[in-house]
């Protein structure tokens, strides 16, 4: 994959993690669920394209604490 694709995935993952943290802080259960799904989806997309992103295994499973 191109470096640009790799960088875009990293940026989107970082943003989704920030949004997840904000949703948790606000007590927004729907937002938490949406961003957990977004993170899991980005990790799946990365794996499908051979891009290795640092993550916690729970993020893949959409079972974040």
C-alpha positions in Angstrom: 0.0 0.0 0.0 1.1 3.5 -0.4 2.5 5.6 2.3 -0.4 8.0 1.9 -3.0 5.3 2.6 -1.0 4.2 5.6 -0.8 7.7 7.0 -4.6 8.3 6.3 -5.5 5.2 8.3 -3.2 6.3 11.2 -4.8 9.7 11.2 -8.3 8.4 11.1 -7.6 5.9 13.9 -6.1 8.6 16.1 -9.1 10.9 15.5 -11.6 8.0 16.2 -9.7 7.3 19.5 -10.0 11.0 20.5 -13.7 11.1 19.7 -14.2 7.9 21.6 -12.5 9.4 24.7 -14.7 12.5 24.3 -17.8 10.4 24.0 -16.9 8.5 27.1 -16.2 11.7 29.1 -19.6 13.1 28.0 -21.4 9.9 28.9 -22.6 9.5 25.3 -23.3 5.8 25.0 -24.4 6.0 21.4 -21.2 7.9 20.5 -19.1 5.4 22.4 -20.7 2.5 20.5 -20.2 4.4 17.2 -16.5 5.2 17.7 -15.8 1.7 19.0 -17.2 0.4 15.7 -15.2 2.9 13.8 -12.0 1.9 15.4 -12.7 -1.8 14.9 -13.5 -1.1 11.2 -10.3 0.9 10.6 -8.3 -1.9 12.2 -10.0 -4.5 9.9 -9.4 -2.3 6.9 -5.7 -1.9 7.8 -5.3 -5.6 8.3 -6.9 -6.4 4.9 -4.4 -4.2 3.2 -1.3 -5.3 5.2 -1.0 -2.2 7.2 0.1 -2.8 10.8 -1.3 -0.3 13.3 -0.5 -0.2 17.0 -3.6 -1.2 18.9 -5.0 -3.1 21.8 -6.6 -6.5 20.9 -9.8 -5.4 22.5 -10.1 -2.6 19.9 -10.4 -5.3 17.2 -13.2 -7.0 19.0 -15.2 -3.9 19.5 -15.0 -4.7 23.3 -13.3 -1.6 24.7 -13.4 -0.9 28.4 
